[in-house]
Amino acid sequence: MATGRMNQLVVMVNLCSSVVEGIEHLMAYEKNERLKEDAVTGLLTLEENLKGFKADNSVIHETRWMAEVIRNWLFVFDQEFKNRLYRWYFSALKELRNLMTAEIERCPVCSGKGVPHYGAVFYREGGESDQYVLEPIRVFMKCRDCGNYYLAKEERGLPNGKKTPQRTKARCERLLAHIGEFASEGTMLLIGDEKSQLYKEARKAGYDLQAMSLEEAGNRKEGGKGTYRIVLIDRIPRTQDMKLILTRAAEYLAEDGILWFDGPDLDRSIKNLEKKGASMWKGEAAEVCLTDRGIHALADKCGLSVRTYRHVGTASGRLEVIARKKE
C-alpha cells in the first residue's frame, strides 16, 4: 500500500528519533567523535530529504542549524540547548506528519487530491468488559480529479483472510469472446503466467499466443519489443503503480491493437457488502479501484483511449476494459 515516498517519510521519522538519541548520548560523552559525526550526518540527511519534499523552510533551517553547531562545537551542552533540541524534534515530527497526510491524499493515478470515501472498522474488546476499541482498519480515498479510488490504510493480519479467487474456464471463455468482437485473430501477448486458465483458453481459441511475466514485460530492452494485435494483462498485482504497468503494456501494442485489463470495482463491492450487512470484506483489498469515469482518466495518463468496458462479477465487482493507443 505504501508508496516509495511514504516509505521514505517513515524512514525520516525513524531517523529523527535516532538523531535525538545520538545527540543525548553526545551530551553525556562530548569527546566522542563518532557520535558527533553520526549526529551531523543524520541531520544533514534529514535536511536534504526535507528539501526534496518541499517541507516548511523553518524546519529545514533549524535542522541545518543543529548540524552546524554540533559540527563546529559552537555551544555548551546545557538546558537551553536541550530545550532547543526537543523543540526541533517535535517541530520536525509535526512537519513529517503533515507530509504523510499530503502523501495519503495524493492519488497514485493522477496525483490529484483524494478524500475519504469508505472506511471499515473493527471492534476489539478493551480492558474492561463494558469497554471496546473501535479501530479503522481499512480506508479508501476517492480522487476529486480523476474519480478513481485508492487504498490509504489497511491493517495487516485481518481475521479469516482468503486468497483472491482465480478465473474459471467459463469466465475466461466469456472474456475471450468479448475480445473477439474487436480482434478475433492475430498475435496475442498475455502478460501473466502461461499456466493460468486464461492462457489455456486463449491457446484453445487459436490465437498466435506468447506469454511473459509482468517483470519481463517491464524489463525488456526497447529494441527487443515486438508488437501484438492483442495484449492481455492477466492480473494486475496489488500495487499503486497501475499507471506504470499499463504504460509498459501499451508499448507492446500494434497501432491497431487492443489492450485488455481489469481492476476492482469498489462501488459494486460495497453494494454487495451492504446487502450482506457487513462493513468489510475478507482478505486484502486492492490498492487502486476503478470507476466508470476514472478509467478514462487512467487510460489518458497511459496514452490510451477506452474502446469499451463492462462491469462483471457478483461477489466482488470488477471492471473489464478494452483500450487502444491514442491517435
Disulfide bonds with the S-S distance in Angstrom:
none
